Every structure is written in C-alpha cells, then in structure tokens.
Amino acid sequence: MQIKPRIQLLDVWQAIAGHSFSGGQWDWGEWGGRSSVADAERLLCLLYPATEIPEFRLDNPDTTQEDVERVLKEAGDATEIPANLVSILGEFMGKHHGGDLGPTFAGGYYFLAEDPEQELTKEQRELGVVDSFSMSVTLCLATLGFLKVYRTKTIRTDTQELIQELWDSTSQRLTAAMVNLLRSFTINAFEAESPQGQALCGLLGQGRQSERVVVQRFQERFRALRAVIIESFTLGVEIETQLQNENRLFECGWAWSLVKDAPEVETSAGIGVQPEGAAASVPYLYFTVVALDGIQDLFSRRTLTLGLLNPEQQRLAEALRLRWEITQQYWSEIARFGEGRWPLEDIPWRTTGQRLESEYFSLCVASILVHDLVRRQATDDDLARTVDIVERLAERGRITSRMTDDDPAVLLHNPGVALPLLGSDHIGPAMQWSMTDFSAQLLKRTIQLCTLSRNLDSYDRLLRLAEEILGHLWRRRRIDGDGAGLWDNVHAAYPSSQERSGPLSWNMTERVAECMVAASYLHKQPPIRSADLTTLARALLSESTHLLGKEQMEPAPSPQSREAETLKGVEADLKRARHLLDTEPGTSCALALGVLARLDTLARARDTGAGV
C-alpha cells in the first residue's frame, strides 16, 4: 500500500470527527475520562498533525485548507474548529486535575490485573504512568503552540479568556509531567553474579564470551558514561557507592511510574503535591522508549522557535535532556556491544529486570538505536544492519510473512505483550501493562530509518517494508459500527486471533497518526542524490548548452513565431536544470533531455527547409 500521508491522514481525521463529534459537540463517550493516557492519545490524533504538518494547521481560520475543513465538518467550519478545540482541551485539563493536588496522570483502564479474577483498587487505577507523563509533554507542547497562534487570530473577549485559562492549566500540566519524568528515571546497579547480572552477561556475551570478559569489556565501554552519571546526577548514597564500584553492572532508563522513595524535585512552579512513588527502581525498555519520544519534543525546533517553555520549564528540560542523551547512548552501546554480531541481532531480546523475551523488546531497543542513529548521523554499516533487523522483526511478527497454524506470533498483536509492573503489588493486586502496538511502532521506526537513509538500496528496502506494514495496519481498521475507520480490529489481519471487545484503541490510532507525520517529513526532504545521475546530468547539460549556443548563431526567428517561443522555453528549462543539478539530478536529466529533443526538432526543421 503506497504511503500517501495527506490522503490517509484525512481519512483518519474524517473517521475521528464522525466518531467524536455529535451535532458539532465533542462526545467523550463511555470510556472518556477513565484514562488520562487514552484521552491524551485521542486528542493528539488531531492536535499532533495539526501542529506538525503546515497543511493541516487549524490555528488560523484564514489558512485552513478546504479538504481539511471538509473532513472535519462535524466539528464545525474553519472558524468554529479552533474554538471547539479550545473548549475540548479545557475539558481534558479539568478532567485530569485533582484540585489542590495538581494535574493527575492516571493510567486508569490501561492498567490490568495480572490475575484476571482480581479487581484493581481505585488507588491503583489512579496511579500515574510514564505513558501519561510523556503523552502530556507532547500534548501540552502542541496545545501551547496552537494557542500561541490562535490567540492572535480571534478578538472575542470570552475566547481570549478561555485561551488564557487553557494556557495556564496546560503550562502547569507540562511542568508537572516533566517533574514526574525526572522522578521516574532510574539507575539500577547490580553484581555480575546476581540473576540480573547473569542475564545481562548472557545477553551481551551471546554464549561466545565468558562472564569475566563481558564484565571487563563492559567496564571499558561504559567507564566514561559511568563517570558522567556520577558527576551529573544527584544520586542516593547507596546507588552512588554501587556505581563507583566498576565491578558492578548497571542499567538506566525509566520505570513504569514514579520510583518508590524518589525524592521530590525542587521547583518554583505551583504544580500541587508531588505524590509518593510506587514503582520498583527497575528500568523498562517500553517505558524508556515512550519517555524518549516525549522528551525530544521539549527541544524540537518548533518548541524553541515559538518559545513555548518558561524559564523553570527550560531548567527542567535541560535535566531531562541530559537523561535523554545518557539513556540513548547507554542502550545504543548495549545494542551494538562487542565485536561481530550485535546483541540486538540475536532476536528476540531478553530483558534483565523482568526476565522476559519478545520481538517487542527487540523493537524497543531498535527504537532507541534509531534515536541514536539520527542523533549521531550513523554510518552506512550501522544503518544497513538496522535495516536487516527491522525486516526480520516484520517477518517474525507475521506482517510480511505467512501465518502458520496456531502461530505464537499472533500473540504479539492480540492480546499483546504483558509487562508486570514491579512494585504495584504493595498497594493491591499485582498489575500489568499490555503492549499491542507492535505493527504501528515498527512502521514508525521504519519510516524514521527511511528518512535517515541516504543509501539508495537501504532506502528502497525500507520504503517497500513501510508500505507492506501500512497495508497490514490499514486492514486492521474497524469496517463498520462505532469507530468505523479507526483501530483496532486485529481479527481482520489475523483471523485465528480472538475478537476483542471494549473501547477503541486510541493507542493504535495515535501511533498511526504519528506515522503519517513521520511520512510527511520523509516526502518533504530532498531525494537521495545519485552520483551517477549527477554525472549524466552534467554531460547532458554540457551538450544542451553547446547546441543551444549553436542554434542561437542561426538567423533569429520572428519574435512571435513558434521557433522563438521554443527557444525561450529551452532557455528556461536549461536554467531550471542547472538549478536542480545538485539536489534533483534525475529531474535535471529529464529537463536536459527535453531541451535536446526540442533543439533537434529545430535543427531538423531548418535542414528540411534547406533541402538537406
């Protein structure tokens, strides 16, 4: 299925408008307000593309494009849509605010009991989760950017008051989310002889290196990073002592929620009470990837250009950026540890903290590696090996290969990969988190790699893979009924899987919207420059220029004649071909060939007239 982000995103928006608006009014539905994560994802399906893709902007009624207004007609016209969004966003901020307690980030119905026979407590449902912290960062930045433009386009006093109220509540939520991300970051140090150490040594050694060799190489490879962590972070006495011991291994990243006994973050902002943590001090690959995705929005070009962060938020953003960079560097090194085959190439990945293995965790590590490849402008070798990995993941996930009878790969998509949430059993039944977005996450990383690639072979492989994954995802949309055109109907792609009931998957729908935004970046960047085409274009331009000069030595045609118009067109095309030579050599070739054809037509006509 060809990737056409504008058309496909308009389809998604039309389905969302039909589902969520009734008579021009937003309808949260039965499940609205029961999970801050789901509600944020739902709003980001609209707001993220609207603030990242200029053609989808909704903040200026004068520039809203006709096809965008048409698919959102259920939400009103170009003037009513931004006003409605202000009202809807205000409702979200109110639903997920605890009064004096400040903004809340409840996982709600996204939390599941490990034992289906048990019911989670209200306190457990209300626990904050890293998914919500990260989504709130992205949503709040998108909201602030939207408001910054829209407030200059309306003169209504009541609307301006609503905009200011929403600005204040959004800024408060953004600050609270950043503080919670800082308090969810963790570093876990452990002995090589411990079960976690044994698991990490086995992962890195891949059965080819002894534990002693792995520990020695780990010490050498992470000595500088270990020093940066000790110098840069305020750590507890115990963890700092453990990190200073180079015989200890360590991991860093984000836990599933606020870490138990995590100290409060000093801040001058009024964000309410900083709650007690419940999560064990163990990094999770999934939540680490989620956190990295949100944190990078804090220092995007758009955030910096619009000046969306106040001084206190800038301070917090710098602290998060340091953790973002260290975490990327750590997991990128882990993924490529040693010589020869990478640990990441040994699929499926085995986690050390939770003792689980799955292709989903391989995708998580690959996602962090993609972040790092973008940051440090990867070598062709690193990129080619990563392309192999995503192709294998698509095959193992039965996205690009045929299912077998009772295929266990189907479980990746339905019911998904279950993560036990360590520490949750201290306040009620043990909880877990289910990840069902393997296909959408794989598509996003494939498109990001495609954007990064400047090698024609890798680019073509990635683009073909992305088209196959998109076709798979498009088959999984609901065909009819509530939420038609949205996700997730896993049964449509995997008939042997059980049909699911329950709410729409805003998680999957939002991930697809992210993929469309990533695809828009891909299509807007310059095409890969081919050295062979550039050489050919230079030769064609040289010959075209020479023959044009020769043609201009002939008697000048009448200014109104067809020949004169042809020569003007030839000169314009040659100028355009020279301009595109370095960026679009293929187009330059095509223009030069057209010039040569027209010059030859003029020469033949002259020869025929002369009886040659």
C-alpha positions as CSV (number, residue, x, y, z in Angstrom):
1,M,0.0,0.0,0.0
2,Q,1.6,3.3,-1.1
3,I,2.2,5.8,1.7
4,K,0.2,8.9,1.0
5,P,0.2,10.7,4.3
6,R,-2.1,13.6,3.3
7,I,-4.9,11.4,1.9
8,Q,-4.5,8.7,4.7
9,L,-4.4,11.3,7.5
10,L,-7.5,13.0,6.1
11,D,-9.3,9.6,6.2
12,V,-8.3,9.1,9.8
13,W,-9.5,12.6,10.7
14,Q,-12.8,12.1,9.0
15,A,-13.3,8.9,11.0
16,I,-12.4,10.7,14.3
17,A,-14.8,13.6,13.5
18,G,-17.6,11.2,12.7
19,H,-17.0,9.2,15.9
20,S,-16.2,12.0,18.4
21,F,-18.5,14.9,17.3
22,S,-22.2,14.7,17.6
23,G,-24.1,17.8,16.3
24,G,-20.9,19.8,16.4
25,Q,-20.3,18.9,20.1
26,W,-17.4,16.7,21.3
27,D,-18.6,13.5,22.9
28,W,-16.1,11.7,25.2
29,G,-18.2,8.6,25.2
30,E,-18.5,5.9,27.8
31,W,-14.7,5.5,28.2
32,G,-13.8,9.2,28.3
33,G,-12.1,10.4,31.5
34,R,-11.3,6.9,32.6
35,S,-7.6,7.0,31.5
36,S,-5.5,10.1,31.1
37,V,-3.4,8.2,28.6
38,A,-6.3,7.3,26.3
39,D,-7.7,10.8,26.5
40,A,-4.4,12.4,25.6
41,E,-3.9,9.9,22.7
42,R,-7.3,10.8,21.4
43,L,-6.6,14.5,21.3
44,L,-3.2,14.0,19.9
45,C,-4.7,12.2,16.9
46,L,-6.0,15.7,15.9
47,L,-3.6,18.1,17.5
48,Y,-0.2,16.5,16.7
49,P,-0.7,16.5,12.9
50,A,-2.3,20.0,13.1
51,T,0.8,21.4,14.8
52,E,3.5,19.4,13.0
53,I,2.3,19.5,9.3
54,P,1.7,23.0,8.0
55,E,-1.0,21.9,5.5
56,F,-3.1,20.5,8.5
57,R,-3.0,23.6,10.6
58,L,-6.2,24.5,12.5
59,D,-5.0,27.6,14.5
60,N,-5.6,30.1,11.7
61,P,-9.1,30.0,10.1
62,D,-7.9,32.1,7.2
63,T,-5.4,29.4,6.1
64,T,-7.3,26.2,6.9
65,Q,-7.3,24.2,3.7
66,E,-10.5,23.1,2.0
67,D,-10.0,19.4,2.2
68,V,-9.1,19.6,5.9
69,E,-12.2,21.7,6.7
70,R,-14.3,19.2,4.7
71,V,-13.3,16.1,6.6
72,L,-13.8,17.9,9.9
73,K,-17.2,19.3,9.0
74,E,-18.7,17.5,12.0
75,A,-16.6,19.8,14.2
76,G,-17.7,23.0,12.5
77,D,-16.3,25.3,9.9
78,A,-12.8,26.8,9.8
79,T,-13.8,29.4,12.4
80,E,-15.6,27.1,14.8
81,I,-13.0,24.3,14.7
82,P,-10.2,26.1,16.7
83,A,-12.8,27.5,19.2
84,N,-14.1,24.0,19.7
85,L,-10.6,22.6,20.3
86,V,-10.0,25.2,23.0
87,S,-13.2,24.0,24.7
88,I,-12.3,20.3,24.4
89,L,-8.7,20.8,25.6
90,G,-10.1,22.8,28.6
91,E,-12.3,19.8,29.4
92,F,-9.3,17.5,29.3
93,M,-7.3,19.6,31.6
94,G,-10.2,19.8,34.0
95,K,-11.0,16.0,33.9
96,H,-7.4,15.2,34.8
97,H,-6.8,17.7,37.6
98,G,-7.0,16.9,41.3
99,G,-7.7,20.4,42.6
100,D,-5.1,21.2,45.2
101,L,-3.3,18.0,44.3
102,G,-2.5,19.4,40.8
103,P,-2.6,17.6,37.5
104,T,-3.2,13.9,37.6
105,F,-1.8,11.2,35.2
106,A,-3.9,8.1,35.9
107,G,-3.4,5.0,33.9
108,G,-7.0,4.1,34.5
109,Y,-8.3,1.2,32.5
110,Y,-4.9,0.8,30.7
111,F,-3.8,-0.9,34.0
112,L,-4.7,-4.6,34.1
113,A,-4.6,-7.1,36.9
114,E,-2.1,-10.0,36.4
115,D,-4.8,-12.3,37.8
116,P,-8.0,-11.7,35.7
117,E,-10.0,-12.9,38.7
118,Q,-8.9,-9.9,40.8
119,E,-10.0,-6.3,40.7
120,L,-7.6,-3.4,40.9
121,T,-8.1,-0.9,43.7
122,K,-9.2,2.7,43.0
123,E,-5.8,3.8,44.3
124,Q,-4.0,1.6,41.7
125,R,-6.2,2.9,38.8
126,E,-5.3,6.5,39.8
127,L,-1.5,5.8,39.8
128,G,0.5,8.0,37.3
129,V,2.2,6.2,34.5
130,V,5.2,7.2,32.3
131,D,2.9,6.9,29.2
132,S,0.8,9.7,30.6
133,F,3.8,11.8,31.6
134,S,5.3,11.5,28.1
135,M,2.0,12.0,26.2
136,S,1.2,15.0,28.3
137,V,4.5,16.6,27.3
138,T,3.7,16.2,23.6
139,L,0.1,17.2,24.0
140,C,0.9,20.3,26.2
141,L,3.6,21.5,23.7
142,A,1.2,21.0,20.8
143,T,-1.6,22.9,22.7
144,L,0.7,25.8,23.7
145,G,1.9,26.1,20.1
146,F,-1.7,26.0,18.8
147,L,-2.8,28.7,21.4
148,K,0.1,30.9,20.6
149,V,-1.1,31.3,17.0
150,Y,-4.8,31.2,17.6
151,R,-4.9,33.9,20.3
152,T,-3.7,36.3,17.6
153,K,-6.5,35.3,15.2
154,T,-9.5,36.0,17.4
155,I,-10.7,39.2,19.0
156,R,-13.6,37.8,21.0
157,T,-13.1,38.6,24.7
158,D,-14.7,35.4,26.0
159,T,-12.5,33.3,23.7
160,Q,-9.4,35.2,24.8
161,E,-10.2,34.5,28.4
162,L,-10.7,30.8,27.7
163,I,-7.4,30.7,25.8
164,Q,-5.6,32.3,28.8
165,E,-7.1,29.8,31.3
166,L,-6.2,26.9,29.0
167,W,-2.6,28.3,28.6
168,D,-2.2,28.4,32.4
169,S,-3.6,24.9,33.0
170,T,-1.6,23.5,30.1
171,S,1.6,25.1,31.3
172,Q,1.0,23.7,34.8
173,R,0.4,20.2,33.4
174,L,3.5,20.4,31.3
175,T,5.7,21.3,34.3
176,A,4.1,18.5,36.4
177,A,4.7,16.0,33.6
178,M,8.4,17.0,33.4
179,V,8.8,16.7,37.1
180,N,7.2,13.3,37.1
181,L,9.5,12.1,34.2
182,L,12.5,13.2,36.3
183,R,11.2,11.2,39.3
184,S,10.5,8.1,37.1
185,F,14.1,8.0,35.8
186,T,16.2,5.3,37.5
187,I,19.6,3.7,37.5
188,N,19.9,0.2,38.7
189,A,23.3,-1.2,39.7
190,F,23.8,-4.9,40.4
191,E,26.5,-7.5,40.9
192,A,27.5,-9.6,37.9
193,E,26.8,-12.7,39.9
194,S,23.2,-11.6,40.6
195,P,20.3,-13.0,38.5
196,Q,20.1,-9.7,36.7
197,G,23.8,-9.6,36.2
198,Q,23.8,-13.1,34.8
199,A,21.0,-12.2,32.4
200,L,22.9,-9.1,31.2
201,C,26.2,-11.0,30.8
202,G,24.4,-13.8,28.8
203,L,22.7,-11.2,26.6
204,L,26.0,-9.3,25.9
205,G,28.2,-12.4,25.6
206,Q,25.8,-14.3,23.3
207,G,27.3,-17.6,24.5
208,R,30.6,-16.7,22.9
209,Q,32.3,-14.8,25.7
210,S,32.9,-15.7,29.4
211,E,31.3,-13.6,32.1
212,R,34.8,-12.3,33.1
213,V,35.4,-11.0,29.6
214,V,32.0,-9.4,29.3
215,V,32.4,-7.6,32.6
216,Q,35.8,-6.3,31.6
217,R,34.6,-5.0,28.3
218,F,31.5,-3.5,30.0
219,Q,33.9,-1.6,32.4
220,E,35.9,-0.3,29.5
221,R,33.0,0.7,27.3
222,F,30.9,2.4,30.0
223,R,33.7,3.9,32.1
224,A,33.2,7.4,30.7
225,L,29.4,7.2,30.8
226,R,29.5,6.0,34.4
227,A,31.6,9.0,35.3
228,V,29.2,11.4,33.7
229,I,26.3,9.9,35.6
230,I,28.1,10.1,38.9
231,E,29.1,13.7,38.3
232,S,25.8,14.9,36.8
233,F,23.1,13.4,38.9
234,T,22.1,13.7,42.5
235,L,22.0,10.1,43.5
236,G,21.3,8.4,46.7
237,V,24.4,7.4,48.8
238,E,23.7,3.7,48.2
239,I,23.4,3.9,44.4
240,E,26.4,6.3,44.0
241,T,28.6,3.9,46.0
242,Q,27.5,1.0,43.8
243,L,28.1,2.9,40.6
244,Q,31.6,3.9,41.8
245,N,32.4,0.2,42.0
246,E,33.3,-0.7,38.4
247,N,32.8,-4.4,39.1
248,R,29.1,-3.7,39.2
249,L,27.0,-3.6,36.1
250,F,24.2,-1.1,35.7
251,E,21.1,-0.1,33.6
252,C,19.4,3.2,33.2
253,G,16.1,4.3,31.9
254,W,12.5,4.9,33.0
255,A,10.5,2.8,35.4
256,W,6.8,2.4,34.8
257,S,5.8,5.1,37.2
258,L,7.3,7.3,39.9
259,V,10.0,5.4,41.6
260,K,9.4,4.4,45.2
261,D,11.2,6.8,47.6
262,A,12.2,9.1,44.7
263,P,13.0,12.5,46.2
264,E,10.8,15.5,45.3
265,V,12.1,17.7,42.6
266,E,12.7,21.3,43.7
267,T,10.7,23.6,41.6
268,S,9.3,27.2,41.9
269,A,6.2,26.2,39.8
270,G,2.9,25.6,41.5
271,I,2.2,22.0,40.4
272,G,0.4,20.8,43.5
273,V,1.5,17.8,45.6
274,Q,4.3,15.6,44.3
275,P,2.9,12.1,45.1
276,E,4.7,9.1,46.6
277,G,6.3,6.7,44.2
278,A,5.2,3.1,43.9
279,A,7.4,1.6,41.1
280,A,10.4,-0.6,41.8
281,S,13.7,1.0,40.7
282,V,14.0,-1.1,37.6
283,P,14.2,0.4,34.0
284,Y,11.7,-0.8,31.5
285,L,12.5,-0.8,27.8
286,Y,9.0,0.0,26.7
287,F,8.6,3.0,29.1
288,T,12.1,4.2,28.3
289,V,11.2,4.4,24.6
290,V,7.9,6.2,25.4
291,A,9.8,8.7,27.6
292,L,12.5,9.3,25.0
293,D,9.8,10.0,22.4
294,G,8.1,12.7,24.5
295,I,11.3,14.3,25.9
296,Q,12.7,15.0,22.4
297,D,9.7,17.3,21.8
298,L,11.0,19.6,24.5
299,F,13.9,20.7,22.4
300,S,12.4,20.4,18.9
301,R,12.9,23.3,16.5
302,R,9.3,24.2,16.8
303,T,9.4,24.4,20.6
304,L,12.5,26.6,20.5
305,T,11.2,28.8,17.7
306,L,7.9,29.5,19.3
307,G,9.4,29.9,22.8
308,L,6.9,27.6,24.4
309,L,8.9,26.9,27.6
310,N,9.1,29.3,30.5
311,P,12.4,29.6,32.5
312,E,11.5,27.0,35.0
313,Q,10.5,24.5,32.3
314,Q,13.7,25.2,30.4
315,R,15.7,24.2,33.5
316,L,13.7,21.0,33.9
317,A,14.1,20.4,30.1
318,E,17.9,20.6,30.4
319,A,17.8,18.0,33.2
320,L,15.6,15.7,31.1
321,R,17.8,16.3,28.1
322,L,20.9,15.0,30.0
323,R,19.0,11.8,30.9
324,W,17.7,11.5,27.3
325,E,21.2,11.6,25.9
326,I,22.7,9.3,28.5
327,T,20.0,6.8,28.1
328,Q,20.3,6.8,24.3
329,Q,24.0,6.4,24.5
330,Y,23.7,3.5,27.0
331,W,21.2,1.4,25.1
332,S,22.8,2.1,21.8
333,E,26.1,0.8,23.1
334,I,24.3,-2.2,24.7
335,A,22.6,-3.0,21.4
336,R,25.9,-2.9,19.5
337,F,28.1,-4.4,22.3
338,G,31.2,-6.4,21.4
339,E,32.6,-7.4,18.0
340,G,30.8,-9.3,15.3
341,R,27.1,-9.9,15.7
342,W,25.3,-7.3,17.7
343,P,23.2,-8.4,20.8
344,L,20.3,-6.7,19.0
345,E,20.7,-9.1,16.1
346,D,20.1,-12.0,18.4
347,I,16.3,-11.8,18.2
348,P,14.2,-11.9,20.4
349,W,15.7,-9.6,23.1
350,R,15.7,-10.8,26.7
351,T,15.0,-8.2,29.4
352,T,17.2,-8.5,32.5
353,G,14.8,-6.8,35.1
354,Q,11.6,-8.7,34.3
355,R,13.2,-11.9,32.7
356,L,11.0,-11.7,29.6
357,E,11.9,-12.2,26.0
358,S,9.9,-11.0,22.9
359,E,10.3,-9.4,19.5
360,Y,8.6,-6.4,21.0
361,F,11.7,-5.8,23.2
362,S,13.9,-6.1,20.2
363,L,11.8,-3.4,18.6
364,C,12.2,-1.3,21.7
365,V,15.9,-1.5,21.7
366,A,15.9,-0.9,17.9
367,S,13.8,2.2,18.5
368,I,16.4,3.6,20.9
369,L,19.1,2.8,18.4
370,V,17.2,4.7,15.7
371,H,17.0,7.7,18.0
372,D,20.8,7.4,18.5
373,L,21.5,6.9,14.7
374,V,19.6,10.1,14.0
375,R,21.4,12.0,16.7
376,R,24.9,11.0,15.6
377,Q,24.4,10.6,11.8
378,A,25.0,6.9,11.6
379,T,27.5,5.1,9.3
380,D,26.2,3.1,6.3
381,D,27.2,-0.1,8.1
382,D,25.1,0.6,11.2
383,L,22.2,1.7,9.1
384,A,22.3,-1.4,6.8
385,R,22.4,-3.7,9.9
386,T,19.5,-1.9,11.4
387,V,17.5,-2.3,8.2
388,D,18.1,-6.1,8.4
389,I,16.8,-6.1,11.9
390,V,13.5,-4.3,11.2
391,E,13.0,-6.6,8.2
392,R,13.4,-9.6,10.4
393,L,11.1,-8.2,13.0
394,A,8.4,-7.6,10.4
395,E,8.8,-11.2,9.2
396,R,8.8,-12.7,12.7
397,G,5.7,-10.6,13.6
398,R,3.9,-12.2,10.6
399,I,3.4,-8.8,9.0
400,T,5.4,-9.7,5.8
401,S,5.2,-13.5,6.1
402,R,2.5,-16.1,6.2
403,M,1.0,-17.3,9.4
404,T,1.2,-20.9,10.4
405,D,-1.4,-22.9,12.4
406,D,-1.6,-21.8,16.0
407,D,1.1,-19.2,15.2
408,P,2.5,-17.8,18.5
409,A,3.5,-14.6,16.7
410,V,-0.2,-13.6,16.7
411,L,0.1,-13.1,20.4
412,L,2.4,-10.1,19.7
413,H,-0.7,-8.3,18.4
414,N,-3.5,-9.8,20.4
415,P,-3.6,-9.9,23.4
416,G,-0.1,-8.2,23.1
417,V,3.0,-8.4,25.3
418,A,2.2,-8.2,29.0
419,L,4.6,-6.3,31.3
420,P,4.4,-7.0,35.0
421,L,4.6,-3.7,36.9
422,L,7.0,-4.3,39.7
423,G,6.1,-2.6,42.9
424,S,2.4,-2.4,42.1
425,D,1.5,-5.3,44.4
426,H,2.4,-3.2,47.5
427,I,-0.9,-1.4,47.2
428,G,-3.2,-4.1,45.8
429,P,-3.2,-6.9,43.3
430,A,-0.2,-7.2,41.1
431,M,-0.7,-5.1,37.9
432,Q,0.5,-5.4,34.3
433,W,0.6,-3.3,31.2
434,S,-0.2,-4.7,27.7
435,M,1.5,-3.5,24.5
436,T,-0.4,-4.2,21.4
437,D,1.1,-1.6,19.0
438,F,4.0,-3.7,17.6
439,S,3.0,-3.0,14.0
440,A,2.5,0.7,14.4
441,Q,5.7,1.1,16.3
442,L,7.6,-0.9,13.6
443,L,6.1,1.3,10.9
444,K,7.2,4.5,12.7
445,R,10.8,3.3,13.1
446,T,10.9,2.1,9.5
447,I,9.8,5.5,8.2
448,Q,12.3,7.2,10.5
449,L,15.1,5.0,9.2
450,C,14.0,5.7,5.7
451,T,14.2,9.4,6.4
452,L,17.7,8.9,7.7
453,S,19.0,6.7,4.9
454,R,21.0,8.3,2.1
455,N,21.8,5.0,0.5
456,L,19.5,4.1,-2.4
457,D,19.4,0.3,-1.7
458,S,18.6,0.8,2.0
459,Y,16.0,3.5,1.2
460,D,14.2,1.3,-1.3
461,R,14.2,-1.7,1.1
462,L,12.8,0.4,3.9
463,L,10.2,2.1,1.7
464,R,8.9,-1.2,0.5
465,L,8.8,-2.6,4.0
466,A,6.9,0.6,5.3
467,E,4.4,0.1,2.5
468,E,3.8,-3.5,3.5
469,I,3.4,-2.6,7.2
470,L,1.0,0.2,6.3
471,G,-1.1,-2.2,4.2
472,H,-1.2,-4.5,7.2
473,L,-2.3,-1.7,9.5
474,W,-4.9,-0.4,7.1
475,R,-6.6,-3.9,7.1
476,R,-6.9,-3.7,10.9
477,R,-9.2,-0.7,10.8
478,R,-12.8,-1.2,12.0
479,I,-15.0,-1.6,9.0
480,D,-18.4,-0.6,10.5
481,G,-20.2,0.3,13.7
482,D,-18.8,2.5,16.4
483,G,-15.4,3.9,15.4
484,A,-15.5,2.8,11.7
485,G,-12.3,3.7,10.0
486,L,-10.3,3.7,13.3
487,W,-8.3,1.0,15.1
488,D,-8.0,-1.8,16.2
489,N,-9.6,-4.9,14.5
490,V,-6.8,-7.4,14.9
491,H,-9.0,-10.2,13.7
492,A,-9.1,-8.7,10.2
493,A,-5.4,-9.3,9.8
494,Y,-5.1,-12.4,11.9
495,P,-8.3,-14.5,11.6
496,S,-7.1,-17.1,14.1
497,S,-6.9,-14.5,16.8
498,Q,-9.8,-14.0,19.2
499,E,-12.0,-11.0,18.5
500,R,-11.7,-8.2,21.1
501,S,-14.4,-6.2,22.8
502,G,-14.0,-2.9,24.6
503,P,-13.1,0.6,23.6
504,L,-11.4,1.9,20.5
505,S,-7.6,1.6,20.6
506,W,-6.6,5.2,20.8
507,N,-3.2,4.0,21.4
508,M,-3.0,2.4,17.9
509,T,-4.9,5.3,16.2
510,E,-2.5,7.8,17.7
511,R,0.5,5.8,16.7
512,V,-0.7,5.7,13.1
513,A,-1.2,9.5,13.2
514,E,2.5,9.7,14.4
515,C,3.5,7.5,11.4
516,M,1.7,9.8,9.0
517,V,3.5,12.8,10.4
518,A,6.8,11.0,10.1
519,A,5.9,10.1,6.5
520,S,5.2,13.8,5.7
521,Y,8.8,14.6,6.8
522,L,10.0,11.8,4.6
523,H,8.3,13.1,1.5
524,K,9.3,16.7,2.1
525,Q,13.1,16.0,2.4
526,P,15.2,16.2,-0.8
527,P,15.5,12.9,-2.7
528,I,18.7,10.9,-2.4
529,R,21.4,12.3,-4.7
530,S,22.8,9.8,-7.1
531,A,26.4,10.4,-8.2
532,D,25.8,8.5,-11.4
533,L,22.8,10.7,-12.3
534,T,24.7,13.8,-11.4
535,T,27.5,12.9,-13.8
536,L,25.0,12.1,-16.6
537,A,23.1,15.3,-15.9
538,R,26.3,17.4,-16.2
539,A,27.1,15.7,-19.6
540,L,23.6,16.3,-20.9
541,L,23.7,20.0,-19.7
542,S,27.0,20.5,-21.4
543,E,25.7,19.1,-24.7
544,S,22.5,21.1,-24.3
545,T,24.3,24.3,-23.6
546,H,26.6,23.8,-26.6
547,L,23.8,23.0,-29.0
548,L,21.7,26.0,-27.8
549,G,24.6,28.3,-28.5
550,K,24.9,26.8,-31.9
551,E,21.2,27.3,-32.5
552,Q,21.5,30.9,-31.4
553,M,24.1,31.5,-34.1
554,E,21.4,30.9,-36.7
555,P,19.3,33.9,-38.0
556,A,16.9,35.0,-35.3
557,P,13.3,33.8,-35.8
558,S,10.4,36.3,-35.7
559,P,9.6,37.3,-32.0
560,Q,6.1,36.0,-32.3
561,S,7.0,32.7,-34.1
562,R,6.7,29.2,-32.7
563,E,10.5,28.8,-33.0
564,A,11.1,31.9,-30.8
565,E,8.7,30.5,-28.2
566,T,10.5,27.2,-28.3
567,L,13.9,28.9,-27.8
568,K,12.6,30.8,-24.8
569,G,11.3,27.6,-23.3
570,V,14.6,25.9,-23.9
571,E,16.5,28.6,-22.1
572,A,14.1,28.5,-19.1
573,D,14.4,24.7,-18.9
574,L,18.2,24.8,-19.1
575,K,18.2,27.4,-16.3
576,R,15.9,25.2,-14.2
577,A,18.0,22.0,-14.9
578,R,21.2,23.8,-13.7
579,H,19.4,24.9,-10.6
580,L,18.3,21.3,-9.8
581,L,21.6,19.6,-10.7
582,D,22.9,19.1,-7.2
583,T,19.6,18.4,-5.5
584,E,17.5,16.5,-8.1
585,P,19.9,15.2,-10.8
586,G,17.2,12.9,-12.2
587,T,14.9,15.9,-12.9
588,S,17.8,17.8,-14.3
589,C,18.4,14.9,-16.7
590,A,14.8,14.8,-17.8
591,L,14.8,18.6,-18.4
592,A,18.1,18.4,-20.4
593,L,16.7,15.6,-22.5
594,G,13.7,17.6,-23.3
595,V,15.9,20.5,-24.3
596,L,18.0,18.3,-26.6
597,A,14.8,16.9,-28.2
598,R,13.4,20.4,-29.0
599,L,16.8,21.7,-30.2
600,D,17.0,18.7,-32.5
601,T,13.5,19.4,-33.8
602,L,14.5,23.0,-34.7
603,A,17.7,21.7,-36.4
604,R,15.7,19.1,-38.5
605,A,13.2,21.7,-39.5
606,R,15.9,24.0,-40.7
607,D,17.7,21.3,-42.5
608,T,14.4,20.2,-44.2
609,G,13.8,23.8,-45.3
610,A,17.2,24.0,-46.8
611,G,16.7,20.8,-48.7
612,V,19.3,18.8,-46.7
